[in-house]
Amino acid sequence: MIIDKIEENGIEVMFSYFPAWEMFFSMHVLAQPDHHMGRRKWSRAVEEKNPRLTEEIRDLQDLTGGWTILIDIPAWDTFRQMEIPELLVCLRRKNIYEWNEMILPFGRKMDIRERDRILDAAREYYQLVFEREEMLLRPYIRRILKEEREYCAGKGLWNWCRRIHPRLVVREDYLTYLKNREYTFRKKEIQRIYASVSTFVVPHLWLYKEGQALDIVKGIQVEQPEDGIPEDMVRIFKALANPTRLKVVKLLLKDVHTIQELSGYLSISEAGVFKHLKALDDAGLVKKKRRGAYVEYHFQTEIIDFIPYTFYEIMG
């Protein structure tokens, strides 16, 4: 839904509200509430009222990339203007081959049962939770977008970008977003910007570039954030606060290993290795994959890469 647009130096800026984006990102927040303190009260309220549905959404977060799988692929360009019921019908009509072709850039392949679980959960969530939520959000977001458009038209596109988020840096020729790594977008490669706002993305920022179009979603605060430290961050630091586990991490950074292999390298029992791996797994620092009779453990390097960003964002 395009609210208004302006043009500056050959770049078309579309101030837009995308209800489907807001819904899927709200599911991301519900799946990982401890990482989104700005919406912790909302997450608790939804979970208390819909415990079974919340559990299903959380069970599916690995399969769906934290429910960003449909808003972080090129196909999003064909979906962004759809209303939520229209999008859900469109997705349901895709056969499994079309579905897997669509999500191929995400690096995943699903079977029919997995796809249907995702679509069933999304439909139920919309009907039980988000349909009413979106009715309340829509007029508010439209008003905020009109204010953002006025600021952008008056102060200029790049000045508007400078105030979006402290980690979005505007240089003479490019934009840099500092997250777990630097994401750089050259200005001359951008012809269109879809500028939106979200009540769920705060305190973060969403940028997604496909071709010459850049999506920018700014967070807006709608509830008083709780003065606490996200539990997932606490689990990571606790998991790493052990000399033996750090030795496990050092080995896994070099290669994938089984419990049996780690036991031999560290000269401790397999039960002891399992205990340390479980602590790392609970913190999301390892993933496991069965290979025949053995289970291989992979270290999730992107979690460690993300720590500096998370640390300064929470402590700041």
C-alpha positions, 0 to 999 in steps of 0.5 A: 500500500503506497501512501505517498512518494517523492523523487530526489536526484533520480531516486523514487522514494515510495512511502509504503505500508506492507501489512504482510511484512508487519505480520511476518515480522510480528511472528518473528518477534513472537518466535524470539521474544527475548531478542525484542524487548520493545515488544515483550509485553505484547509477546507475553499477552499473545502467548498467554491467550494462544499458547498452542499457536505460539508454541507452533510458531516457535517450533517452526522458526528454524524452518522459516528462518525466524519467519523472515523466509517470505520477506527476505527473498526476491519473490517479496517484490511480487508480494509486498503490495498484497493484503494478507488474505490475498497473499495467503491464498496466493501462497496456498495455490503454489505447488511444492515445486513452485514453493521450493523454487520461490524459497531457493534463494533462502537455501532451503528445500521443503516437503509438502508437510513442512510447507503446509505447517507454515501456511496453516500456522500463518493463517491461524495466526492471522485469524486469531491474532493479527487481523484485529492487531492490523486493524488497529495498527493501520491508521497509526502507521499511515499517519507516521508514514505521512510524517516521515514523508514530510520530513524527507521532502523537507530535509532531503532523502539522505538527511532522512536516512541519517535519523532512521537508526544510529547504526545506519551511516550515510556517506557521500557515495554509499550507505553502511549498516553496521550489524554483525558485519557491514552491509554497504549499499552504493547510492548510484545503484539505487533507483527506488526506495520503499520506505516503511515503518514497523511497530515490531522491528524496533530496536533494530532496522530492516534493509533489503536490496533486490536489484536497484530497489532498497527496502528500509523499514524503520522501527517505531516504539509503541510500548515502554521497553522492559529494563532487562537483558534479553535471555538469549544474550544471557544464555550465550554468555553463560555458555561461553563462560567455561574453559572446556566449552571454549575448547569445544568451540575452538575445535568446532570453528575448525571443523564439524565434529561428533561427540565421539571425536570431541571426547577423544580430542579433549580426553573427557567422557562422551557424557561430559562432551554431551553436557557441554554441547547441550549448553551450547545448543541451548544458546543457539551456538551449535547445530546438529545433523545426523550422519548415519549412526553419528551426530555431527555438530556445527558451530554457528559463527554468525551468532558470535559475529552478531554479539558486538552489535547486540551488546552495544545496542542493549547496553547503549 
